[in-house]
């Protein structure tokens, strides 16, 4: 089988290429150049040059063909511009999820197929397998990686059945230490290379600095809301339906300046996110203050003191049907149906017990326990056992 590997210059994709070669496949390495601007990265040198050199050395060591494809224009259009637009609206996007859906498993995958590839492989800690339904149709299953500490299935939560049918994740059965050990044994230059901490394929980025490229600083006020605010009244209204209750539980509280007290200034609400406590420059409190809301029209950040502040927690979240994606289309809920699942809405968050409820206009996730810092624009994903079956953008 001919397999094109997205060789990133890291240890994970390097070992991916080696394992496929050992399995007897014809392996071709492609390096995606997705970013050209070194001014926002924290290294002295633009990281793609170093990564590209490392990828080339791995390809030479393995004796496999290697080429670089420039996707920087596409990446800017589909990922970076989307990111800027979302932050400007007061939402919290996840560019890595979008990079997989829009770049790696779309345009990159199509490029690989045009080169005659049967499959595309990446160094994700996830697994894919398939079964056949009663009609003989092949169903692809996206499974969590065996290494619980490195599982990256969340980043793949927007992939389709068609994309999964062409995808391979060879290191999904391994742990990170095992991957590094293999790289050392065969003498790969990437064996001890640190994991990338930055945005997908850009490098180690100062996010505020990155955002300030396009989003101009705009001084605004920081308003503290207090725990005894009537906004957090314990009285729960009577609900005519489950949908009405879920709409209430997932609602965004619209704070006003008059609800609290001005305690500081900031340089732009678009540079912050829900649940953030660092970078606010707030003193004089026993506990840290956390952002509970951003009012973009008047450029106000609302904060509450302490990680248990009531405005920081919700029991449910909402996903509009237009933002809903089922990896397992055969398991899609119909109007009025519900399903017990495990869910997360950020990478590395432990899976949380929850129930999905599907209604005519939206899907809701109701958690068994209160959840902290649910932000609009994040991706929520849901699992049954270790299989990721769907995801959506939080409204």
C-alpha positions as CSV (number, residue, x, y, z in Angstrom):
1,X,0.0,0.0,0.0
2,X,1.2,3.5,-0.8
3,X,1.1,5.7,2.3
4,X,1.8,9.5,2.4
5,X,3.0,10.5,5.9
6,X,2.7,14.1,7.1
7,X,6.3,14.4,8.4
8,X,6.3,17.4,10.7
9,X,9.9,17.2,12.0
10,X,8.8,15.8,15.4
11,X,9.4,12.4,16.9
12,X,5.8,11.2,16.6
13,X,5.5,11.5,12.8
14,X,9.1,10.2,12.4
15,X,8.3,6.9,14.2
16,X,5.0,6.8,12.2
17,X,6.9,6.7,9.0
18,X,9.3,4.1,10.3
19,X,6.5,1.8,11.5
20,X,4.7,2.0,8.2
21,X,8.0,1.2,6.4
22,X,8.5,-1.9,8.7
23,X,5.0,-3.0,7.8
24,X,6.1,-3.2,4.2
25,X,4.2,-0.1,2.8
26,X,5.6,2.2,0.2
27,X,6.1,5.4,2.3
28,X,6.3,8.9,0.9
29,X,7.0,11.9,3.2
30,X,5.4,15.3,2.8
31,X,6.3,18.3,4.9
32,X,3.6,21.0,5.2
33,X,4.9,24.5,5.3
34,X,2.1,26.4,6.9
35,X,3.6,29.6,8.2
36,X,6.2,32.1,6.9
37,X,6.2,34.8,9.5
38,X,8.8,34.4,12.3
39,X,7.9,37.7,13.9
40,X,5.4,36.2,16.3
41,X,7.2,33.0,17.2
42,X,9.3,32.8,20.4
43,X,12.3,31.2,18.7
44,X,15.0,33.3,17.0
45,X,14.6,31.2,13.8
46,X,11.4,30.5,12.0
47,X,10.6,27.1,13.4
48,X,9.4,25.6,10.1
49,X,13.0,25.7,8.7
50,X,14.4,23.7,11.6
51,X,11.4,21.3,11.5
52,X,11.8,20.9,7.7
53,X,15.5,20.1,8.1
54,X,14.7,17.5,10.8
55,X,12.0,15.9,8.6
56,X,14.4,15.8,5.7
57,X,17.1,14.0,7.8
58,X,14.5,11.5,9.0
59,X,13.4,10.8,5.5
60,X,17.0,10.4,4.4
61,X,17.7,8.0,7.3
62,X,14.7,5.9,6.3
63,X,15.4,6.2,2.6
64,X,12.0,7.4,1.7
65,X,11.1,10.2,-0.8
66,X,10.6,13.7,0.7
67,X,9.1,16.9,-0.5
68,X,7.9,20.2,1.0
69,X,4.5,21.6,0.0
70,X,3.6,25.2,0.7
71,X,0.2,25.6,2.3
72,X,0.7,28.9,4.0
73,X,-1.9,30.8,2.0
74,X,-4.5,28.2,2.7
75,X,-3.6,28.0,6.3
76,X,-3.9,31.7,6.8
77,X,-7.3,31.8,5.0
78,X,-8.9,28.7,6.7
79,X,-7.2,28.8,10.2
80,X,-5.6,32.1,11.1
81,X,-8.3,34.3,9.7
82,X,-11.0,32.2,11.3
83,X,-9.1,32.5,14.6
84,X,-8.9,36.2,14.5
85,X,-12.6,36.5,13.6
86,X,-13.6,34.2,16.4
87,X,-11.5,36.1,19.1
88,X,-12.9,39.4,17.8
89,X,-16.5,38.0,18.4
90,X,-15.5,37.1,22.0
91,X,-15.3,33.4,21.2
92,X,-12.6,30.9,22.0
93,X,-11.6,28.9,18.9
94,X,-9.4,25.8,18.7
95,X,-7.2,26.1,15.7
96,X,-5.7,22.6,16.0
97,X,-9.2,21.0,15.5
98,X,-9.7,23.2,12.5
99,X,-6.2,22.4,11.1
100,X,-7.0,18.7,11.1
101,X,-10.4,19.2,9.5
102,X,-9.5,21.9,6.9
103,X,-5.8,21.3,6.2
104,X,-4.3,17.9,7.1
105,X,-7.3,15.8,6.3
106,X,-8.7,17.9,3.5
107,X,-6.3,19.7,1.2
108,X,-3.2,17.8,2.3
109,X,-5.1,14.5,2.0
110,X,-6.3,15.4,-1.5
111,X,-2.7,16.3,-2.4
112,X,-1.6,12.9,-1.2
113,X,-4.3,11.1,-3.1
114,X,-3.3,13.0,-6.3
115,X,0.2,11.4,-5.8
116,X,-1.4,8.0,-5.9
117,X,-1.6,7.4,-2.1
118,X,-4.0,4.8,-0.7
119,X,-3.8,6.2,2.8
120,X,-2.5,9.3,4.7
121,X,-0.8,8.8,8.0
122,X,-0.1,11.3,10.8
123,X,1.6,11.1,14.2
124,X,-1.5,11.4,16.3
125,X,-2.1,9.5,19.4
126,X,-5.4,8.0,18.3
127,X,-6.7,4.9,16.6
128,X,-9.0,4.1,13.8
129,X,-10.6,0.7,12.9
130,X,-13.7,-0.4,11.1
131,X,-16.6,-2.8,11.2
132,X,-19.4,-3.6,8.8
133,X,-23.1,-3.0,9.5
134,X,-25.9,-5.4,8.6
135,X,-26.1,-4.0,5.1
136,X,-22.4,-4.6,4.5
137,X,-21.5,-0.9,4.8
138,X,-18.1,-0.2,6.4
139,X,-18.2,2.0,9.5
140,X,-15.1,3.7,10.7
141,X,-14.4,4.1,14.4
142,X,-12.2,6.9,15.8
143,X,-10.8,5.6,19.1
144,X,-8.8,7.3,21.8
145,X,-5.0,6.6,21.8
146,X,-3.7,3.9,24.2
147,X,-1.6,6.5,26.0
148,X,-4.2,8.2,28.2
149,X,-1.7,11.1,28.9
150,X,-1.3,11.8,25.2
151,X,-4.6,10.8,23.7
152,X,-5.3,13.3,20.8
153,X,-8.6,12.0,19.6
154,X,-10.2,15.3,20.7
155,X,-8.2,17.2,18.0
156,X,-9.7,14.8,15.4
157,X,-13.3,15.3,16.5
158,X,-14.4,17.0,13.3
159,X,-13.3,14.3,10.9
160,X,-15.8,12.6,8.7
161,X,-16.3,8.9,7.8
162,X,-14.7,9.6,4.4
163,X,-11.6,11.2,6.0
164,X,-11.2,8.4,8.5
165,X,-11.5,5.8,5.7
166,X,-8.2,7.2,4.3
167,X,-6.4,7.8,7.6
168,X,-3.8,5.8,9.5
169,X,-2.5,6.5,13.1
170,X,0.2,3.9,13.6
171,X,1.5,5.2,17.0
172,X,-2.0,5.2,18.5
173,X,-1.3,1.8,20.1
174,X,1.9,3.1,21.7
175,X,2.8,5.3,24.6
176,X,5.0,8.4,24.2
177,X,8.0,6.7,26.0
178,X,7.7,3.7,23.7
179,X,7.7,6.1,20.7
180,X,10.9,7.9,21.9
181,X,12.5,4.5,22.6
182,X,11.9,3.3,19.0
183,X,13.3,6.6,17.7
184,X,16.5,6.2,19.9
185,X,17.0,2.6,18.9
186,X,17.1,3.4,15.2
187,X,19.0,6.6,15.6
188,X,16.5,9.2,14.5
189,X,17.5,12.8,14.9
190,X,14.1,13.6,16.4
191,X,14.4,11.1,19.3
192,X,14.9,13.6,22.0
193,X,13.2,16.6,20.4
194,X,10.8,18.4,22.6
195,X,7.1,18.3,21.7
196,X,5.7,21.4,20.0
197,X,3.8,23.6,22.4
198,X,2.5,26.1,19.8
199,X,-0.3,26.5,17.4
200,X,-0.7,23.7,14.8
201,X,2.3,24.0,12.5
202,X,3.2,27.5,13.4
203,X,5.5,26.9,16.3
204,X,5.8,28.2,19.8
205,X,3.7,31.3,19.6
206,X,3.0,34.1,22.0
207,X,-0.8,34.1,21.5
208,X,-1.5,37.7,22.6
209,X,1.4,38.9,20.4
210,X,0.0,36.8,17.6
211,X,-3.5,38.2,18.0
212,X,-2.2,41.8,18.2
213,X,-0.9,41.4,14.7
214,X,-4.4,42.0,13.5
215,X,-6.5,42.9,16.5
216,X,-5.6,46.3,17.8
217,X,-5.3,47.0,21.5
218,X,-8.4,48.8,22.9
219,X,-8.4,49.9,26.5
220,X,-11.5,48.8,28.5
221,X,-12.6,48.2,32.0
222,X,-12.4,45.2,34.3
223,X,-15.6,44.8,36.3
224,X,-15.7,42.5,39.4
225,X,-19.0,40.7,40.1
226,X,-19.5,39.5,43.7
227,X,-20.7,36.1,45.0
228,X,-23.7,37.6,46.7
229,X,-25.0,39.2,43.4
230,X,-28.7,38.6,42.9
231,X,-27.7,37.3,39.4
232,X,-26.8,34.0,41.2
233,X,-30.0,33.6,43.0
234,X,-30.5,30.0,44.2
235,X,-34.2,30.0,43.2
236,X,-34.6,27.8,40.2
237,X,-37.6,28.6,38.0
238,X,-40.3,26.1,37.1
239,X,-39.7,24.7,33.6
240,X,-42.4,23.7,31.1
241,X,-40.1,21.2,29.3
242,X,-36.7,19.6,29.5
243,X,-35.6,21.8,26.6
244,X,-36.5,24.9,28.5
245,X,-34.5,23.7,31.5
246,X,-31.5,23.0,29.4
247,X,-31.7,26.4,27.7
248,X,-31.6,27.9,31.2
249,X,-28.7,25.8,32.5
250,X,-26.6,26.6,29.4
251,X,-27.5,30.2,29.2
252,X,-24.9,33.0,29.0
253,X,-25.5,35.5,31.9
254,X,-25.5,39.1,30.4
255,X,-23.6,41.1,33.0
256,X,-23.8,44.9,33.1
257,X,-21.3,47.3,34.4
258,X,-23.8,48.3,37.1
259,X,-23.9,44.7,38.4
260,X,-20.4,45.0,39.9
261,X,-17.4,47.3,40.5
262,X,-14.7,48.6,38.2
263,X,-11.4,47.3,39.5
264,X,-9.0,47.8,36.7
265,X,-8.2,48.2,33.0
266,X,-7.3,45.9,30.2
267,X,-6.0,46.3,26.6
268,X,-8.7,44.5,24.7
269,X,-11.4,41.9,25.6
270,X,-10.5,40.0,22.5
271,X,-7.1,39.0,24.0
272,X,-8.7,37.0,26.8
273,X,-10.8,34.0,27.3
274,X,-13.3,32.6,29.8
275,X,-11.7,31.0,32.9
276,X,-8.4,33.0,32.4
277,X,-6.8,34.4,35.5
278,X,-3.3,35.3,34.4
279,X,-2.4,38.6,32.7
280,X,-5.1,40.6,34.3
281,X,-2.9,42.6,36.7
282,X,-5.5,42.5,39.5
283,X,-4.3,42.6,43.1
284,X,-5.8,43.0,46.5
285,X,-7.7,39.7,46.5
286,X,-7.3,36.6,48.7
287,X,-7.8,34.3,45.7
288,X,-7.2,34.8,42.0
289,X,-9.9,36.5,39.9
290,X,-11.2,34.6,36.9
291,X,-12.8,35.9,33.7
292,X,-16.5,34.9,33.8
293,X,-17.7,36.9,30.7
294,X,-16.6,39.3,28.0
295,X,-18.9,42.0,26.7
296,X,-17.4,42.8,23.3
297,X,-19.6,45.7,22.3
298,X,-18.5,47.9,25.2
299,X,-15.1,46.1,25.6
300,X,-15.7,45.0,29.2
301,X,-14.2,42.0,31.0
302,X,-16.2,40.7,34.0
303,X,-14.4,38.7,36.7
304,X,-15.2,36.8,39.9
305,X,-12.9,35.9,42.8
306,X,-11.9,32.3,43.3
307,X,-12.1,29.1,41.2
308,X,-15.4,28.2,42.8
309,X,-17.1,31.5,41.8
310,X,-20.7,30.7,40.7
311,X,-20.5,32.6,37.4
312,X,-17.6,30.4,36.3
313,X,-19.6,27.1,36.4
314,X,-22.4,25.6,34.3
315,X,-24.3,22.4,34.3
316,X,-25.0,22.3,30.6
317,X,-23.8,23.6,27.2
318,X,-25.6,24.2,23.9
319,X,-24.6,23.4,20.3
320,X,-26.7,24.8,17.5
321,X,-27.6,22.1,14.9
322,X,-25.7,24.0,12.2
323,X,-22.5,23.5,14.3
324,X,-23.1,19.8,15.0
325,X,-21.0,17.0,13.6
326,X,-21.4,13.2,14.0
327,X,-18.3,11.1,13.3
328,X,-20.7,8.2,13.7
329,X,-23.5,9.3,11.4
330,X,-25.4,6.1,12.1
331,X,-25.6,7.1,15.8
332,X,-27.0,10.5,15.2
333,X,-29.8,11.5,17.6
334,X,-33.3,12.4,16.3
335,X,-35.5,15.2,17.7
336,X,-36.5,14.3,21.2
337,X,-33.9,11.6,21.7
338,X,-31.2,11.4,24.4
339,X,-28.0,9.4,25.0
340,X,-25.7,8.9,27.9
341,X,-22.1,9.7,27.0
342,X,-18.7,10.9,28.3
343,X,-17.7,14.4,27.1
344,X,-14.9,16.9,27.2
345,X,-14.7,20.5,25.8
346,X,-11.0,21.1,25.9
347,X,-7.9,19.0,25.3
348,X,-6.5,17.1,28.3
349,X,-9.7,17.6,30.2
350,X,-10.7,14.3,31.8
351,X,-13.9,12.8,30.3
352,X,-17.1,13.9,32.2
353,X,-20.3,11.9,32.6
354,X,-23.1,13.6,30.7
355,X,-26.3,13.2,28.7
356,X,-27.0,14.4,25.2
357,X,-30.4,15.8,24.4
358,X,-31.4,16.5,20.8
359,X,-34.1,19.0,20.0
360,X,-35.3,20.7,16.8
361,X,-32.9,23.6,16.8
362,X,-30.0,22.5,19.1
363,X,-28.3,19.7,20.9
364,X,-27.5,20.1,24.6
365,X,-25.0,18.4,26.8
366,X,-26.1,18.1,30.5
367,X,-23.2,17.2,32.8
368,X,-23.6,15.1,36.0
369,X,-21.4,17.7,37.7
370,X,-20.9,21.4,37.3
371,X,-18.2,22.3,34.7
372,X,-15.8,25.2,34.9
373,X,-15.0,27.8,32.2
374,X,-17.2,26.6,29.3
375,X,-16.5,29.1,26.5
376,X,-18.4,29.9,23.3
377,X,-16.4,28.7,20.3
378,X,-14.7,25.7,22.0
379,X,-15.3,22.2,20.6
380,X,-17.2,19.8,22.7
381,X,-16.7,16.1,21.9
382,X,-18.5,13.0,23.2
383,X,-17.5,9.4,23.6
384,X,-19.0,6.0,24.2
385,X,-16.3,3.9,25.9
386,X,-13.1,4.9,24.1
387,X,-14.8,5.8,20.8
388,X,-15.4,9.5,19.8
389,X,-18.7,9.6,18.1
390,X,-19.5,13.3,17.7
391,X,-18.6,16.9,18.3
392,X,-19.8,20.5,17.9
393,X,-19.0,24.2,18.5
394,X,-20.3,25.5,21.8
395,X,-22.9,28.3,21.2
